[in-house]
């Protein structure tokens, strides 16, 4: 998939913007390439293929369709300038790259593998990332087909896209810090559906369906054997941080009574607010803001 290659999120946005701007005209792969990489562009060579890579990315995400005679068109409707290219890409990523391993088998699973580690940051440095890729490949369950295995080059591309889709950020030292706050924010309408308040168990079940790469999801469970004790009902550090961030932002309300037997947030730090956050385990979650 395109994530394996040196695609850049902002350049994919440019492709979508361009196709929207020329929607009334013919737009073949060659004409788009000529607009994105015109002759005389500094550093352009016969081997430059960024336009090709980003068009393929748009096709694989289902954002662009190729019609008869090679004409390219956006595969989604734009009304009143919405969705923006970024919104369209994020929606497609949630459905295609994170929603299932069928198109991209490692993207979501690698994230799951990383967040279930006690130390879940991904350091800089080639030797460390080579080892991480090797450990990930060795830890794949028997039922998972292992063709086109992960390597450190792909891993570096994945980290860039994780940041873009709201699954983490880079610290000043260049380490990747998992933090799915923005991914969770987008998923909340699907998690709550027509409900405003959910007990911990149904909340976690709905979250697992909406975000398969997070705690309890299908991709997470693919990687969990011997690494994660689901029965302990303790959120990964990444999920705990994401939930606490959304609570602090006033998007959700976590209810953590003193005698709670719900899901633990302790790996994301301990916070106390008398009468609301009286423990590090939540019994219920309320949705305060809808997107």
Secondary structure, DSSP 8 states (H G I E B T S, - for coil): -GGGS---HHHHHHHHHHHHHTTTS---HHHHHHHHS-TT-TT--TT--HHHHHHHHHHHTTSEEE-GGG-EEESS--BTTBS-HHHHHHHHIIIIISS-TTT-TTHHHHHHHHHTSSS--B-SSHHHHHHHHHHHHHT--TTS--SS---HHHHHHHHHHHHHTTSEEE-TTS-EEE--HHHHHHHHHHHHTT-SEEEHHHHHHHHHHH-TTSTTSHHHHHT-TTT--GGG-B--HHHHHHHHHHHHTTSEEEEB-TT--SEE-GGG----BTTTBSSSEESEEEE----
